[in-house]
């Protein structure tokens, strides 16, 4: 009787150890997924790049940039379908319209980039050229 009690106790202890190891592995894996998930990828790091559905600048905004010029932007397209950051890399003219322009960029509609079958965040570099007729 005492021998069978020790065997049952040993089995329970073994099962507890296995469950603890398994739980620790799951926690580590979820942390790895989360850290990869929060990364902002470049176009070369994703399987399918983000697809911008509509890149339209309001005509009234164009009228404010009569002289022409260009602006090179870094745009972060978040995996949830929102633009989370817009920053200027280079600007030639039309500096006065930046804030209004940024608000229109933040309204971009796009399909997020895909990596390993999962939507991920991606940054894109876009240059918008202004002329008297509008944006090119």
C-alpha positions in Angstrom: 0.0 0.0 0.0 2.8 2.4 0.9 4.6 1.4 -2.3 1.6 2.3 -4.5 1.2 5.6 -2.7 4.8 6.5 -3.5 4.3 5.6 -7.2 1.1 7.7 -7.4 3.0 10.6 -5.7 5.9 10.2 -8.1 3.5 10.2 -11.1 1.7 13.4 -9.8 5.0 15.1 -9.3 6.2 14.2 -12.8 2.9 15.5 -14.3 3.3 18.7 -12.4 6.8 19.2 -13.6 5.8 18.5 -17.3 2.9 21.0 -17.0 5.2 23.7 -15.6 7.7 23.2 -18.4 5.0 23.3 -21.0 3.5 26.5 -19.5 6.9 28.2 -19.5 7.4 27.3 -23.1 4.0 28.7 -24.1 4.8 31.9 -22.2 8.2 32.2 -24.0 6.6 31.5 -27.4 3.9 34.2 -26.9 6.5 36.7 -25.9 8.5 35.9 -29.1 5.3 36.3 -31.2 4.5 39.6 -29.5 7.9 41.1 -30.1 7.9 40.0 -33.7 4.4 41.3 -34.0 5.3 44.8 -32.9 8.1 45.2 -35.3 7.8 47.6 -38.2 9.1 45.9 -41.4 10.6 47.3 -44.5 9.4 46.2 -47.9 12.2 43.6 -48.2 11.3 41.9 -45.0 7.6 41.0 -45.8 6.1 38.3 -48.0 3.5 40.7 -49.4 3.8 44.5 -49.2 1.1 46.7 -47.9 -1.2 47.8 -50.7 -2.3 51.5 -50.6 -5.9 51.5 -51.9 -6.3 55.2 -52.3 -3.7 58.0 -52.3 -5.6 61.1 -53.0 -4.8 64.7 -52.0 -7.6 67.2 -51.7 -7.5 69.8 -54.6 -7.8 72.7 -52.2 -4.5 71.6 -50.6 -2.9 71.6 -54.1 -3.8 75.2 -54.6 -1.8 76.2 -51.6 1.4 74.9 -53.3 1.4 77.0 -56.5 5.2 77.0 -56.7 5.6 73.3 -57.0 8.1 71.2 -55.0 8.2 67.8 -53.5 8.1 66.0 -50.2 9.6 62.6 -49.3 7.8 60.8 -46.5 8.3 57.8 -44.3 4.8 56.4 -43.6 4.1 53.7 -41.0 1.2 51.5 -42.1 0.1 49.6 -39.0 -1.2 46.0 -39.2 -4.5 47.2 -37.8 -5.2 49.3 -41.0 -4.2 52.7 -39.6 -1.4 55.1 -40.4 0.5 55.4 -37.1 3.3 57.7 -38.1 4.3 60.1 -40.9 7.6 61.8 -41.0 9.4 64.0 -43.5 12.7 62.6 -44.9 13.2 65.4 -47.4 11.2 68.5 -48.4 11.7 70.9 -51.3 9.2 73.8 -51.2 5.6 73.6 -50.0 6.6 73.5 -46.3 3.5 75.5 -45.3 1.1 72.8 -46.2 2.8 70.0 -44.2 0.3 69.7 -41.3 -2.8 69.7 -43.6 -1.0 67.2 -45.9 -0.1 64.9 -42.9 -3.8 64.8 -41.9 -4.7 63.6 -45.4 -1.9 61.0 -45.3 -3.2 59.7 -42.0 -6.5 58.9 -43.7 -4.9 56.5 -46.2 -6.8 53.3 -46.9 -4.6 50.2 -47.3 -4.3 46.5 -46.9 -1.6 45.6 -44.3 1.6 43.8 -45.3 1.8 40.0 -44.7 4.6 38.0 -43.2 4.3 34.3 -42.6 0.6 34.6 -43.2 0.0 37.2 -40.5 -0.7 41.0 -41.0 2.3 43.1 -39.9 3.2 46.7 -39.8 5.4 48.1 -42.6 6.9 51.5 -43.4 6.9 52.9 -46.9 8.8 55.7 -48.4 6.8 57.9 -50.8 7.8 61.0 -52.7 4.9 63.3 -53.7 5.7 65.9 -56.4 3.6 69.0 -56.6 3.2 71.1 -59.7 0.7 73.8 -60.7 -1.7 71.1 -61.7 -1.6 69.1 -58.5 0.2 66.1 -57.0 2.0 63.6 -59.2 
